């Protein structure tokens, strides 16, 4: 298999299952090992960060990290593999944005816009109240709100600072620099 047969994926990992950051960090690291065994190669993990739960009050602080990985999996297969790891680790999706043992998100697949630009624009423009209660029935890439979230951009800047958002035309570093400082004030490497 050549590199042309591989997709480059940006992944976000997080846990806020416990009030103890070290336990949540161990869960994230366990997920990393499972991801490596699920068809993802050349996985490069950034630092672990302590981040406030989002939305506020949704549980204890998170341990978040981002990774870059290559795989011959399609984006849909990659997402299915991440969801299978979540299920194996005990994640049950009952409350949108609730406390979770593990959260594995597919942030981007290279410069692809999936399923299409119009669907991406719809989900990107969704008001917060709708974001909190609605979930798309299909894979939307890049993640529609990664550019708004310090808890994603700070860890992502560790592993892919020069990745350019295919819709916004900005690098991770530029998106991070454009955030209100309040979005990153409580985010700390651990």
Number of C-alpha atoms within 10 A of each C-alpha: 6 6 10 7 10 16 18 21 23 24 24 22 25 29 27 29 22 16 12 13 19 12 15 24 22 13 21 24 17 14 23 20 11 19 19 14 10 16 15 22 16 12 19 16 20 18 17 21 24 22 25 23 19 16 10 9 11 16 18 20 25 31 31 32 30 29 24 23 20 20 21 18 19 13 22 14 13 23 18 14 19 22 18 16 21 20 14 12 15 12 17 12 12 9 11 13 16 16 23 24 20 27 23 24 17 24 23 25 22 18 15 16 20 19 13 11 13 11 16 19 13 10 18 17 11 14 9 9 8 10 16 13 10 12 10 9 6 10 15 24 22 24 20 19 14 19 21 15 15 23 28 25 25 27 25 29 21 19 19 19 17 13 19 17 20 15 14 9 11 16 18 24 18 17 22 25 13 12 15 11 11 9 14 18 11 13 20 17 13 13
